[in-house]
């Protein structure tokens, strides 16, 4: 009797497994039909991985020539900027073009856009950046699909396959989808995004529980949040389902964080480098090499460590030799992984602080950064926790902050954090000895 029952249970389990596999295949096919451009871009990116380093260099040069000529012919800003510069049909010397500063983007944002685009063909995006200077830029669906294809290419480095579940821990409110769009993404795209701009033991426990029940194969989020979750898992000695990879993004991943995360989740941590303006810049392989995706971006490192980025595919609002405020350097040599993509290393320029509220909650810096989205008069800012219940906001602006905006900021911190906000307009925000501007400073930072 027991033997017959066991065989019956095994048959049921196999049938259930087969049904789940079939459902996953059907969902992935539906997603491919809904996003054909994304999968087409992905196929091209995967083909580029088989190129030699020399072939990649030639591809990068051709794409650079194309984007420079496009920008010169379609964007008022670049038409004026490149006037008087000899631009050959091919083989343009990147160093003859001027550096694009963030101040240029703020001042000439509209003139940087492709003048031939219809008004409904693009949208406005925002970023707080890593230097505490708010920035807005234009993008469209094509840029989004290229970005998502690049992310899928990156995920495959851990063994992920399209249709397998991804769980994101994100700190930007505009990235948290709701309603039908969220349910579609969770079901068809097999992807969930959690609001992770604040967290306590309750949230950490809920996130760990979701991993156990939903069983994602890939986790992605900010280094500090992943580190906190990993510490919770280790403290509670939780057993989790198999995870193929953890992807750290948005801030510097420190060695101690890496060790904790890998210990908790039992897999490699893949460090990513990108930005909203120029996404999918570089990814770390299993051997620890940080590889630049030179088929989508041209990255330069100057003598002082400043990084310059050129997006090779963005035709809505081209970024050419863009100094995004990060530091690092290119590295010579090959990687044991065999990837043809060149190597780089990041400077310690994106470490963040966490704000602790009086009731014990911890808020990730992006919560504060995105409070200022759309405030185009702000050229620089810095939040600093000055007391258990007090925060100071220093602003460098081109004009006074509107009274209703100041009242709204204070009310939001009072209602959501139970903290006081003091706003001060200053002429400049001095940099520390490290040279890195810190846009959020916690009390324990020093």
N, C-alpha and C positions, 0 to 999 in steps of 0.2 A: 504493500500500500504506500509506504513512504517513498519507495523508488518511483512508482508511477506518478506520485504527486510532484516529486522533484523534476522528472522529465517534463511534466506539463508546465511547471513554472518556468523552466528553461525555454520551452517553446514560446510561451507568452512573452518572455523578456526579449527573445530574438525578434518576434513579430513587432514588439514595441520599438526596438532599436531600428528595425528596417523602416518602420513608419516615420520615425524621427529623421532618419537619413534622407528618405524621399522628400519629406517636407522641407528639409534644409536645401536640397537641390532645387526644388520648385521655387522656393523663396529667392534663391540666388539667381535663378534664371529670370524671375520677374524683376528683380533689382537691375539686372543687366539690360533688360528691355526698357526699363524706366530711365536708365542712365547710360545710353549707348556711347555718348561722347566720352564719358569718364573711362569706360573700358577700352575704347579706342586709344585714348591717350596712354592708358596703362600698358597696353600692348607695345606701343612705341617705346616707352621707357624701359620695359623689360628687354626689348631688343638691344637697346643701347648698352646694357650691361655686358653684352658679349663683344663690344668693340674693344680695340686696343687703346692704350693711352694716347697714342698719336692720332688715331681716328677720332677720339673724343675731342682732342684739341682742335682738329680741323672742323668738326661739327660745331663746336663752341664759337669759333671764329666766323663761320658762315652765319650762324644765328645772331651773333653780335652785329655783323655788318647789316643784316636785315633789320634788326630793331633800331639801330642808329639811323638808317635811312628812313624807316617808317616814322620815327619820332620827328626827324627833321622836316618831313613832308606833311605831317598831319597834326603836329602840336605847335601852337604859337610860341610857347616857351622855348622849345628846342630849336625852332626855326630861327629865333633871334639869337639863341645861345651858340649855335653852330655857325652863324654867319661869319664868313672870313676864314673858317677852318677848312682846309682841303680834305674832302672825304672821298677817297677812291671807291670804286664800285665794290671792291673786295679787299680784304687785308687791312682794314682800318686799324691804326695803332691806338689802342685804348688809352694810352697815357697822354695823347694830345687833347683829349676831351676834359673839360673842367669837372671838378668834384661837385656833386650835388649835396648840399647841406640841408638839414632839417628846416632851417630858416627859409631856404629857397622853396621847399615844399609848402610851407605855411603861406608864404607870400604869393606864390604863383600857382597854387593848386589848380585853379580853373584853367589856366593857360597850359598846364601840363597835360590836360585831357585831350584825347583825340577830338578835334573840332567837328568831325563829320558824324559823330554818334548822335542819334536821336535822343531827346531828353529822357525817354523811358527805357533807354538801352543800358543804363548804368545806375549804380547806387552809391551812397556815401558810407564808407566804413571808418571806424575809429580805432586808434591804438594809443595806449599810454606810453608805450615804448619802454626801454630799459633805463632810460636816462631821466625819467620824470618830466618829459615834455610832451603834452598832448599833441596828437597829430591826426588829421583826417585825410582820406584818400578815396579815389573812385575805383570801383571794381564792377564786374558783371558776371553773368553765369559762367562764361568761358573761363575766367580766372578761377572761379570756385571749382569747376570741374577739373581743371589742371591741378589745382591744389589737392583735391581729393584723390586724384589718380596718383600724385606723388606720394601722398600718405599711404596709399595701398601698396605702392612699390616698397616703401620703407617697412611696412608691416611684414611683408614677405621675407624679410631678412631674419625673422625669428621663426619662420615656418608656418606663419598664418596663411590661410587660404580664404579667398572670397566666400562669404557666407558664414564664416566662423565668428563667434560673438566677441565684441569689443566693449569694454566698459571704460568710459572717460570720467575723470575727476577734473572739472573745469571751474575756473574762477571768474569768468566773464559772463555777466548776466545775459548779454545779447546772444550768447551761444547756447543758452538753455531753452530748448524748444518746448512748446506746450501743445495741448489739444491733439487734433488728428495728425498733425505733422510729426509730433513726438511718437505717437502710437505707430505710425507708418514706419518711422525710422527704426524703432525698436523691433518691429516684427519683420519687415522686409529686408532692411539693411543690417539686421542683427547687431545693432549698436545702441548703447544707452549713454547718456551724458548726465552726470549728477552735478547739482549745484554745490560747489565745494569752496565757496569763498568764506565760509565759516564752518567750524567743526568743534565738536565736543565729544566726550566719551560716548554719548548717545548716538551721534552721527557715525562715529567710527565703528561702533557695534553694528549699526544698521548696514553700513557699507560691507563689512565683513560677512554679514548674513546674506546680503545680496549676491556676493561672490559665490557663496556656498550653494545658494538655491538656483541662481540664473546660470552659473558655470561659464563665465566668459573665458576665452583662451588668451586674451590680451588685455592688459591694463595700461592706461595712458593718463598722464596728469602731471601736475607740478611736482618737482622734486620734494619740496617740503611737505606736501600733503601725502604723497606716497610714503615718505619716511614716517610720518605720524601714524598712518594706517598700518605700516609694517610693524612698528613698535607695539601697536595694539594687538596685532595678531600674535606676536611673540610673547607678550605679557600674558595673554589668555591661552597660549599654547593651542591655538586653533588649527585644525586640519582643514586644508583647502583643496578643491579639485585641481587637477593639473593645469598649469598656466605656461604658455609657450614663451611669453616675453612681457616685460614691463618697459614701457616707453616713457622716459622722463623728458619733460620739455619746459620751456618758458623761463628757466633759471638755471644757474650753475648747479650741477650735481656733484656734491662733495663725496670723498672716498668713504667717510663714515656712513653717509646716507646710502650709498651703493651697497655696502656690506650688509646693512640692516635690511634693505629691500630684498636683496638676493637671498638672504637667510630666511626671510618670512615667506616669500613666494616660490622659492625653489627654482628660480630660472634667471637668465641673464637680464641685466638692465641695459637697455639700448638708449644711449643719450642722443637727443635730437637738438638741432639748431635751426631755427627759422624765425620768421616774424610775420605779422599780418600783412605788411607791405610787400615783403618778398618771402614767401613761404618755402618750406622744404629746401633749406640751404645745405644741410649736412646731416649725416647720421653715423653713429658709431656701429661698427661691426662687432662680431663675437670676439675678435682679437683685440679689441680696444682702440682700433684706428677710427678716427673721426673723418669720414669721407665726404668731400664736397661733390654735390650732384652737378657736375659741370655741363650737363646737357640741358639744364634749366636755368642755371645762374653762373655768372662769371664773378668770382670772388678774388679780390686783391687785398693784400696786407701791406700797409705802408711802413716806413721805417719806425714811426712812433707807435706802431701797433694798431692803428686805426684800421678797421675793415671797411672796404668799399664793395658794394653789391650792385650788380647789374642783372635785372631780370631779363632773361632772353625770350620770354613768351608773352609778357604783359603789354598788350597794345591799347588798353583803355587809358592808362596813365603810366607811361613808361618810367621806370626808375633806372637811371644810367649813372654809374659810378656814385652810388648813394652811400653817404657816411651815416649809418644808422645809430652810431653811438657805441657800438660794441668794439671790443678789441680782441686780437688774436694774431695768429701767424700761419702762413702756409708751411708745410713740411715737405722735404724731399724724401725720396725713397719709395719703396713698394711695401705693401702690407701682406702679411702671410695669408690673408683671406683670398688674395688673388683678384680683388676688385680693381678695375682700371681707373676708378675715380680717385683724384688726388687727395692728399691728406692735409689736415689742418689741426690746430689746437686752439681752444678758446682761452681768452684772458679771463681773470676773475672780475667780471664786470657786470654780472647780473644776479648777484646774491640778494636775497630779499629778507625783510624782517616781518615778524608776525605781531599783530596788535592783540593784547590781552584785555578783555573787558572785565568790569568789576565782578560779574557773576561767573567768571571762569571760562568764558568762550574765547576762542582764538580766531582772529580774522586774517585771512590771507591778503597780501598787499594789493592784489588786483581788485579787491572790493573797493578800495579807496581810489585806485587809479581811474576806474570807470565811473566814479562819481562826477568826474569832470568832462565826460564825453560831450562834445558839442560846444565847449567853452573855448571858442576860437581866439579870444583876447588873451588867454593864458599862454605865456611862452615857457614858463617853468614853474614847478611846484614841489613842495616837500611837506609831507605829513610827519609829525613827530609826537609820540605819546609822552606827555609831560607829567602826567599823574595817573593814578589808578583809574580815574574817571575823566581824564582830560586829554585832549588832542589839540595840537597847534598846527595850523595850515599856513605855510608861507607861500605867497604868490608873487611871481614876477609877471606883470601884465602890460599890455599896450594901452589899457584904459581901465577905469575902476570896474570892479565886479558889481553887477546890478544888485540892488538891495534885495529884490525878491529871490535871486539866485542864492545869495548869502543866507537868507532866512531858510530857504529850502534845504541847504546843506546842513545847517545847524539842527533843523527839525529832524532830518533823517538820522543823524547820529544820535540825537536824543531819544528818538522813538525806537530805533533798531539796535543800538549799542548801549543805550543808557549812559552816554558820555557827552561831555561838553566839548564844543568846538570853538576855538579862537582863531579868527582869520586875520592875517596881517599881510599887507602889501609891502613888499620890499624892493629895493633897487636891484639886488642880486642875491643869489644863494651861494655862499662860498663852498668850494669843493674841499674835501678832506685831503690828507697827505697822499692817499692812494690815487687821487685824481678822478675817482668815480663818484658821480653824483648819486646820492641815495635818496630815492623818492618816498620811501616809508621807513621810519626809524622807530623801533620798539624801545621800551624802557631798558631792556637788558642788553641792548646792542653795544653800548659803549662808544 
